[in-house]
Amino acid sequence: MKYTILTLFPDMIKQGLNTSIMGKAQEKKLIQIEAVNIRDYAYNKHKQVDDYPYGGGAGMVMQPEPIYEAYKSVIEDGNKTPRVIYLTPQGKPFNQTMAREFSKEEELIFLCGHYEGVDERVIDRIVTDEVSIGDYILTGGELAVMVMIDAISRLIPDVLSNETSAEIETFDDNLLEYPQYTRPAVFMDDRVPDVLLSGHHKNIDVWRRQQSLIRTYHKRPDLLETANLTEADRKFLDKYCK
């Protein structure tokens, strides 16, 4: 997977993604991250990339020309045009299903907005996906891009040392993850559930599934509407909810 980020702050991207699992994935050549500075494509000597909005209003708007030129520099040698993701509060909410979809691509381009946004004309010309990581406002798209790249990359084969980590966790089957425990077996008189110490893997799997259902019911009941529930899951919830 190759990620290209069109940004005003390339160092922010590099510093945020060159450590931990993302850093190791780059060392192993499993992912490639390139940050392209939009200012390098500004037409004026001061490298200004924003201007006042037509029609008036507060703040500044990113100009279309530098963004489009930065985009062209990325795709001009390519055989195909990658998807371009623009981070905006107006976009579709980012979730695990979307992360899995994006993880199947060979290349993704991200556009980071700033100020009051980006000139609509360049959005119309290059953006294929508008995505939001939540209903709140950030100072720029860089943090949101890093969140997305982290979520997408961990679904790419061999990025995680334990492949099951990406498969059996929160949002698997659209359910929250079951409780996790480690040593010691007793902490401040609070004991690890006996079933986890039993060594009976089938019982452990049943317990974990039920705990996922219980947690989702209490913390995110909205997820149950689209969760992949078995007949046993439904019977358990019917009984538990009474």
HELIX and SHEET records of a PDB file:
HELIX    1   1 PRO A   10  LEU A   17  1                                   8    
HELIX    2   2 SER A   20  GLU A   27  1                                   8    
HELIX    3   3 ILE A   38  TYR A   41  5                                   4    
HELIX    4   4 PRO A   64  ILE A   75  1                                  12    
HELIX    5   5 GLN A   96  SER A  103  1                                   8    
HELIX    6   6 GLU A  120  ILE A  126  1                                   7    
HELIX    7   7 GLU A  142  SER A  153  1                                  12    
HELIX    8   8 GLU A  163  ALA A  166  5                                   4    
HELIX    9   9 ASP A  172  ASN A  174  5                                   3    
HELIX   10  10 ASP A  194  LEU A  197  1                                   4    
HELIX   11  11 HIS A  201  LYS A  219  1                                  19    
HELIX   12  12 PRO A  221  GLU A  225  5                                   5    
HELIX   13  13 GLU A  231  CYS A  241  1                                  11    
SHEET    1   A 5 GLN A  32  ASN A  37  0                                        
SHEET    2   A 5 LYS A   2  THR A   7  1                                        
SHEET    3   A 5 GLU A 107  LEU A 111  1                                        
SHEET    4   A 5 ARG A  83  PRO A  93  1                                        
SHEET    5   A 5 ASP A 129  SER A 132  1                                        
SHEET    1   B 2 ASP A  50  ASP A  51  0                                        
SHEET    2   B 2 VAL A  61  MET A  62 -1                                        
SHEET    1   C 2 VAL A 186  PHE A 187  0                                        
SHEET    2   C 2 ASP A 190  ARG A 191 -1                                        
END                                                                             
